[in-house]
């Protein structure tokens, strides 16, 4: 097994936990690293061109590191002082980035076309208040890898938005998806090219750019139906991974895998049963067989064979929202 990977874990209240030795030892980010104490970090995103350049969406706005988390800088952006829930980088033009904000701050979507040096707020029709969560939040943003003018966004609890002009304008999508509680969105090249909308009790897929949608029927076909995070394998976009659990935060969960762009799914096993719903899954683009998945309450699992087998790392965390790995 390769040594020396840097693993970053975004937490709720413990800032960013970091290991520079493949998970053998860990330290907590704080003021000495440029982060604020006891931070909430809901999203981590690595630049595909330079994996050591990582953006962190926090409760104070947007942080960035250029050395795999050794030192962070809180950027001066229009999102400063707001909670960032989601981020995305355009796979065709990585200088284009999107950030989504929300609870407890005003929800909105922001776009950069110069690698994060400057940002613009883009108008989006969002309700002021939603059931259960109050102020809504943008929980997922995904750029179409085939036609990057198409951008998708999901809101908790306010449905799906679509942009056909690279994020300049956004349209509320009226679909046959009855659930407005969107946890994530994903567009994968396939074949077939597929748009996924993850709601809190199912995952819906469209192979015609959102004209029609088909559910996975999670309540009938998954071990548990609470769904959260979704990603595709960097070197095989037909292979998709989905985190599920019995509830939020729940008592247990698993990772679902599809090898046919969401048409069918199978459940992957962990050697130690998760202590809550599985919450996030991450694959570094440069090493697509290295995978990390975390439960909401801090169990961190690792696979070095593309998800075929897993082991639990010894370190356990507070609430986990995101994981990123920087190859050695």
C-alpha positions in Angstrom: 0.0 0.0 0.0 1.3 3.4 -0.9 2.4 5.6 2.0 2.2 9.3 2.6 -1.3 10.3 1.4 -2.7 13.4 3.1 -6.3 12.8 4.3 -8.5 15.8 5.2 -11.8 15.3 7.1 -14.3 18.2 7.3 -16.2 18.1 10.5 -19.1 19.9 12.3 -17.3 21.8 15.2 -13.9 20.3 15.0 -12.7 22.2 11.9 -10.5 20.0 9.6 -8.8 16.9 10.9 -5.6 16.1 8.9 -3.4 13.1 8.5 -0.1 13.4 6.5 0.9 9.8 7.0 -1.9 7.8 5.4 -4.1 7.9 8.5 -1.6 6.8 11.1 -1.7 10.0 13.1 -4.0 13.0 13.0 -4.1 16.7 14.0 -6.9 19.2 14.2 -6.7 22.4 12.2 -6.9 25.7 14.0 -5.5 29.2 14.2 -1.9 28.1 13.8 -3.0 26.7 10.4 -5.0 29.7 9.4 -8.4 28.2 10.3 -10.7 29.4 13.0 -11.3 27.4 16.2 -14.0 24.8 16.3 -15.1 25.5 12.7 -17.9 23.9 10.8 -16.6 22.6 7.4 -19.4 21.2 5.3 -17.5 20.8 2.0 -14.0 20.1 0.7 -13.0 20.2 -2.9 -9.7 19.4 -4.5 -8.6 21.0 -7.8 -8.3 18.3 -10.4 -5.2 19.9 -11.9 -3.4 20.4 -8.6 -4.8 18.1 -6.0 -2.9 19.9 -3.2 -5.0 23.0 -3.9 -8.2 22.5 -1.8 -11.2 24.7 -1.1 -13.0 24.4 2.2 -16.6 25.6 2.6 -17.0 26.7 6.2 -19.4 28.7 8.5 -17.2 31.8 7.8 -17.0 31.5 4.1 -14.4 30.0 1.7 -11.0 28.8 2.8 -8.2 27.7 0.5 -4.9 25.8 0.9 -2.2 25.4 -1.8 -0.2 22.9 0.2 -2.6 20.1 1.0 -3.8 21.7 4.3 -0.5 22.8 5.9 -1.7 26.4 5.7 -5.2 27.8 5.0 -6.3 31.3 4.0 -9.8 32.7 4.5 -10.5 34.3 1.2 -12.2 37.7 0.8 -15.3 36.8 -1.3 -19.0 37.7 -1.5 -19.6 34.5 0.5 -17.6 35.8 3.5 -19.6 35.4 6.7 -21.9 32.9 5.1 -22.1 29.1 5.5 -21.0 27.3 2.4 -22.7 23.9 1.9 -21.6 22.8 -1.5 -19.0 23.4 -4.2 -18.2 22.2 -7.7 -15.5 22.6 -10.3 -16.3 22.6 -14.0 -14.7 19.3 -15.4 -14.2 20.9 -18.9 -12.9 24.3 -17.7 -11.5 24.0 -14.1 -11.2 27.7 -13.8 -15.0 27.8 -13.5 -16.2 27.1 -9.9 -19.5 27.2 -8.1 -20.3 27.6 -4.5 -23.7 27.2 -2.8 -24.6 28.8 0.6 -27.5 28.4 3.0 -28.6 27.7 6.6 -28.3 29.7 8.8 -27.2 32.4 6.2 -29.0 33.5 3.1 -29.0 30.7 0.4 -27.5 31.5 -3.0 -25.2 30.3 -5.8 -21.9 32.0 -6.7 -19.7 31.5 -9.7 -16.0 32.2 -10.4 -14.5 32.0 -13.9 -10.9 32.7 -12.9 -10.1 29.8 -10.5 -11.6 31.4 -7.5 -9.9 34.8 -7.7 -13.2 36.7 -8.1 -16.8 35.7 -7.6 -20.3 36.8 -8.7 -23.6 36.1 -7.1 -26.0 34.6 -9.6 -29.8 35.1 -9.2 -31.8 32.0 -8.3 -35.4 31.7 -7.2 -35.2 30.2 -3.7 -38.0 30.3 -1.0 -37.3 32.1 2.2 -38.2 29.2 4.5 -38.7 25.5 4.1 -40.3 22.8 6.3 -38.0 21.2 8.9 -34.8 23.1 8.0 -36.1 26.7 8.0 -33.7 28.6 5.7 -32.9 26.4 2.8 -29.4 25.5 1.6 -27.7 24.4 -1.6 -26.7 20.9 -0.8 -25.4 19.9 -4.2 -24.0 21.4 -7.5 -22.9 19.4 -10.5 -21.6 20.4 -13.9 -22.4 18.3 -17.0 -19.1 16.7 -18.2 -20.5 16.4 -21.7 -22.0 19.9 -22.1 -20.6 22.1 -19.4 -23.2 24.8 -20.1 -25.6 22.6 -18.3 -25.3 22.9 -14.5 -27.6 21.3 -11.9 -28.2 22.3 -8.3 -30.2 20.8 -5.5 -31.7 22.5 -2.4 -32.8 21.2 0.9 -35.8 21.6 1.0 -36.6 23.5 -2.2 -36.1 21.1 -5.2 -33.9 21.1 -8.3 -32.5 24.0 -10.4 -31.0 23.8 -13.8 -28.9 26.3 -15.8 -28.4 26.0 -19.5 -26.0 28.9 -19.8 -23.1 27.9 -17.5 -24.7 29.2 -14.3 -25.6 32.6 -15.6 -29.4 32.0 -15.1 -31.3 29.3 -13.2 -34.7 27.6 -13.7 -36.8 25.8 -11.2 -37.3 22.3 -12.6 -40.8 20.9 -12.3 -40.3 17.1 -12.4 -42.2 14.0 -11.4 -39.9 13.8 -8.3 -42.4 14.4 -5.5 -39.8 15.0 -2.8 -38.3 18.5 -2.6 -35.8 17.5 0.1 -32.7 17.3 -2.2 -29.5 16.1 -0.7 -27.3 16.0 -3.7 -27.1 16.1 -7.5 -24.7 14.5 -10.0 -24.2 14.4 -13.7 -22.1 11.5 -15.0 -20.9 10.9 -18.6 -22.0 7.3 -18.6 -22.9 5.9 -21.1 -25.6 6.8 -20.9 -25.1 10.3 -19.7 -27.2 10.4 -16.5 -28.4 13.2 -14.2 -29.0 12.0 -10.6 -31.1 13.7 -8.0 -30.7 12.4 -4.5 -33.6 13.1 -2.2 -33.9 12.0 1.4 -35.6 8.8 0.7 -34.6 7.8 -2.9 -32.3 8.5 -5.8 -33.8 9.6 -9.2 -32.1 9.3 -12.5 -32.7 10.9 -15.9 -31.0 9.9 -19.2 -32.6 12.6 -21.2 -31.3 15.8 -19.5 -34.1 16.0 -17.0 -37.1 15.5 -19.3 -38.1 12.3 -17.5 -37.0 10.7 -14.2 -37.0 7.1 -12.8 -36.6 6.3 -9.1 -34.4 3.6 -7.7 -37.3 2.6 -5.3 -34.8 2.7 -2.3 -37.4 1.7 0.2 -38.0 -1.6 -1.6 -34.5 -2.3 -3.1 -31.9 -0.8 -0.7 -31.1 -2.1 2.8 -32.1 1.4 4.1 -33.7 4.2 2.3 -32.1 7.4 3.7 -29.8 8.7 1.0 -27.2 11.4 1.1 -24.0 11.6 -1.0 -23.3 10.4 -4.6 -20.2 10.3 -6.7 -19.0 8.6 -9.9 -15.7 6.9 -10.3 -13.2 9.2 -12.1 -12.0 6.6 -14.6 -15.3 4.8 -15.0 -18.3 7.2 -15.1 -20.8 4.3 -15.3 -19.8 3.3 -11.8 -21.6 5.3 -9.1 -21.4 5.2 -5.3 -24.2 6.3 -3.0 -24.2 6.7 0.8 -27.3 5.5 2.6 -28.6 5.0 6.2 -31.6 4.0 8.2 -32.4 7.7 9.2 -30.6 10.9 10.0 -28.3 10.7 11.9 -29.5 7.1 12.2 -27.9 4.0 13.8 -26.3 2.3 10.7 -25.9 2.5 7.0 -23.9 1.3 4.0 -22.5 2.2 0.6 -24.5 1.4 -2.5 -22.7 0.8 -5.9 -24.1 0.9 -9.4 -22.0 -0.3 -12.3 -24.5 0.7 -15.0 -25.1 4.4 -14.3 -27.8 3.8 -11.7 -29.9 1.2 -13.5 -29.2 -1.4 -10.8 -27.5 -1.2 -7.4 -25.7 -3.5 -5.0 -24.8 -3.0 -1.3 -21.1 -3.0 -0.2 -20.2 -4.3 3.2 -18.0 -2.8 5.9 -15.9 -4.9 8.3 -17.2 -2.8 11.2 -20.9 -1.8 11.2 -21.3 2.0 10.8 -22.5 3.8 14.0 -24.9 6.1 12.0 -26.0 6.7 8.5 -23.1 6.7 5.9 -22.7 10.4 5.0 -20.0 11.0 2.5 -17.8 9.2 0.0 -14.7 10.5 -1.8 -12.3 9.3 -4.6 -9.2 11.2 -5.6 -9.1 11.7 -9.4 -5.4 10.7 -9.6 -5.9 7.4 -7.7 -9.4 6.1 -8.5 -9.0 2.9 -6.7 -8.4 4.7 -3.4 -11.7 5.5 -1.7 -12.8 7.0 1.6 -16.3 6.8 3.1 -17.5 8.2 6.4 -20.5 7.8 8.6 -22.2 10.9 10.0 -20.8 10.2 13.5 -17.2 9.8 12.5 -16.3 6.3 11.4 -13.9 6.6 8.5 -13.5 3.7 6.1 -10.9 3.1 3.3 -10.7 1.0 0.2 -7.6 0.5 -1.9 -9.3 -1.7 -4.5 -12.1 0.5 -5.9 -14.6 -0.4 -3.2 -14.3 -4.2 -3.3 -13.0 -4.4 0.2 -12.9 -1.9 3.1 -11.1 -1.3 6.4 -12.0 1.1 9.2 -9.3 3.6 10.2 -8.6 3.8 14.0 -9.3 7.5 14.3 -12.9 8.4 15.0 -14.3 11.9 14.6 -17.1 14.2 15.6 -19.8 14.7 12.9 -18.3 14.3 9.5 -19.5 16.2 6.4 -16.7 15.7 3.8 -13.5 13.9 3.1 -10.7 14.6 0.6 -7.5 12.7 -0.1 -4.3 14.1 -1.7 -2.1 11.4 -3.2 1.5 11.2 -2.2 
